[in-house]
Amino acid sequence: MIYKKGSYGTTFYIILKGSVSIIKKEFLQNDEEAKSPKKFKKAKSLRKKKTFSDNEDYDMIENEVKILEKGQSFGELALIENKPRAATLICKENSHFATLEKTYFDQILSNFSLFIESFFIFFLILYE
């Protein structure tokens, strides 16, 4: 496991080799009707509201929502928004990563923002 949903992130990752599964938990109702799209949609909407009635029984399932491969990156949302990780990430195979700690990640974003701002000002001056 690379990190677990809800943990606070301090690292940005780029996959150099291998692949990673993004896992999110979803609610399913504990009866045969739960297999119908209508009931599944209802269970997902209850998750968002975080309200449950005592007479309904729901289970959590882990769902692989995406697979990331070589050249792709992850972990930036927790660093940019200063929020807990939104999903659990697990290596599907032996993998290698380039990592960037939050301090350096923020510094690069700041420099990139300055570059874009300078480019925009240059563009405005050039085409006035």
N, C-alpha and C positions, 0 to 999 in steps of 0.2 A: 504494500500500500504506500502510495506517495504522500497522500494526505486524506483526511477524513472530512466530510461535510460538517460545517460548524466550527472547525478549527480556524484560528487566525493565521493569516498568511504573511510571510516575510520574504518569500522567494518567488521569482518568475522563472519559468522553465521553457527551454527549447529542446525538442526531441532530436537528438543526433543519430540515434539508432534505436530500432524497436517500435513498439506501439503501446498506447495507453487507452484504457477504457474509462469513460466518464459514466459514473453510476449515480442515479438519483432514486430516492425512495418515493413510492406512490402508494396511495390507498386503494385497496380492493375490498369489496363487501364479501362477507363469509357465506354466501349462498350461491346457488346455481344461477340466479338472476344477475350476479355480478359479472358474468361473462358477456352480457349484452352491452353494446356501446352506450346505451342510455344510462344504465346503472353505473358504468365505469366513469362516464362524464360527471354524474352526480357525486361520486366518491371524490373525484378530483376537485370539484367545486367546494366540497365540504372542507377539503384540506386547506384551501385558500382562506376560508372563513374561520377555520379552526374551531368550529362548533359541531358538537356531536350530540345526538339524542341518546338516552340510555337504552332504548329498545333496538338500536341498530349496532351491529358488530362489524368493525372494519379491521382489515389486516394490512400491514405494510409489506410491499414487495420491492425488491431491488431491481431496477430496470437499467440496462445498458443503453444510454441514449445516444452515444456517439463513440467512435473510435478515432483517436488522433494518431498520426504516423509521422515518420521522419520529416523534419522541416517545419512541423507545426509547433505552436507554443500554447501555453496555458498558465494560469495563475495570476494574470494581470488584473482581473476584476477585484479581487480581494485587496490588492495593493493600491489600486486607484481609488476605490471607494472606502477603504478602511473598514470593511465588513468581513464577517466570517466567510469561509469557503462555501460556495454554493452547491458543491457536489463532492463525492468521494472519487478519487482517481487511483486506479490500480494498473500496474504494468501487466500487459498481456503476455509479454515475453521478456527475455533479457534485454534491457534498454540502457541507453546512455543519454545523459542530458547536459546541456550547458545551462548554468543557473546564474541568476543575477539577484543579489539581495536588494531589499527595498530602498536603501539609501542610494545605491547606484542606479536603480530603476527610476527613481524620482529625479535624479540628476539628469539622466538621459532625456526623460520626458520634458524637463524644464528647458534643456538646451534645444530640443526639437521644437518646442513652442516658440522660443526666441528666433530660431531659424525661419519658421513659417511666418512669424510676424515681420521679420526683416524682409523676407521675400515679398510679402504682400505690400509693404511700404515701398520697396524698390519698384514693384510693378505699377503702383499708383503714380509714382513720380515719373516713371518712364513713359507712361501712356496718358499723361495729363495734357 
